[in-house]
Amino acid sequence: MAERTGLIVVPEARIYDHGPQHPLRPDRVLLTWDLIAATSLDGRLNVEVLGADPASRDDLERVHTPAFIDATERAGHGEVGDWSAFGYGPGDNPIFADMHEAGSIVAGASVAAVKAVWHAHVAHAFNAEGGLHHSMPARASGFCVYDDPAVAIAWLLDQGAQRVAYVDVDVHHGDGVQTIFWNEPRVLTISIHEYEPYGFFPGTGGLDERGGPHAPGSAIHVPLPSGTGDDAWLEAVSTIVPRAVADFAPDVLVTQLGCDTHATDPLAQLRVTMRSYKEAAAVLHRLAHDAAYGRWVATGGGGYQWARVVPRAWTLYFAEMANATADLPDELPHGWIERATARAGEPVPSTFSEPTLEPHPADAEAHRVVARLADILWP
């Protein structure tokens, strides 16, 4: 039988909801699970649907301070106070009911994914609700309550993993994960993101950020200019990532698969299309086997075209994880299209594929960034 792949499904994760006007919609995860089911990927013999318990206090305290966890719980339970020191308030991280419980569910799902892979229950595991990579040890940030990728990586280290590689392809720099492991030589963080210092959130992730004094070289960034399209983005994924991860030789590969890189995403300005997600998935799958003993844990992440883009992108990634790309029809199931259209209030695409875009002037600069980084890493 082909290698087994786990799909983490925790319906209670829908309570991670900042409100109807917030761009991070729980619907994007629900529609992803729905599309995976509609395409019968979850019914394949080599796929196992797994549940998860909420992250424990011990799990969370591996990366977050007790004061921050307490504040999150108290604010989410309606206690009146000034929670701004912990990142909560108007804007990106409004207070919502049961924030602690919601964040714990998401973090617990990522812990369940790494547990299943570390204990060899499955080779790969996907947690679509995860990827909340901006949260800091003592502060929420960028729509993120608890930093579930960091919680999962810290669990692996606590279990004896010697090296973990984290690859983040979200349009925003994975600053929370980097900060948490800045001085940790056992963790390599790689982030490919749109970059404008102090102009595009979070304003970090330049070429010169290379890890703390106890872990030099443990952070790698590909800071791309606005307008970067498929070819330059894929060059970063297919050239920088495999060589850097192979050099590091991790026990486990953890990836954050934010798809706010898409050309139509309302919160960013890259010009990536579905072609890139399909090709990137193949690169990462190969890499997991070549460099990490086949152990691959993937999370979701950003993506604010929540009905038109996110479910298609993450279903493509999951199909690759399940060795099912060749069996996946390009046409989306009619029933899913009807449900997604009704939920979104507008038509959604009918196929996984879509036209690629014409080259953009930013592509040339993006290629130069990749070349400069390669010279830095491998002089």
Buried (B, 14 or more C-beta within 10 A) or exposed (E): EEBBBBBBBBEBBBBBBBEEEBBBBBBBBBBBBBBBBBBEBBEBEBBBEBEBEBBEEEBBBBBBBEEBBEBBBBBBEEEEEEBEEBBBBEEBBBBBEBBBBBBBBBBBBBBBBBBBBBEEEBBBBBBBBBBBBBBBBBBBBBBBBBBBBBBBBBBBBEEEBEBBBBBBBBBBBBBBBBBBBBBBBBBBBBBBBBBEEEEBBBBBBEBEBBBBEEBEBBBBBBBBBBBBBBBBBBBBBBBBBBBBBBEBEBBBBBBBBBBBBBBEBEBBBBBBBBBBBBBBBBBBBEBBBEBBBBBBBBBBBBBBBBBBBBBBBBBBBBBBBBBBBEEBEEEBBEEBBEBBBEBBEEEBBEEBBBEBEEBBEBBEBBBEBBEEBBEEBEE
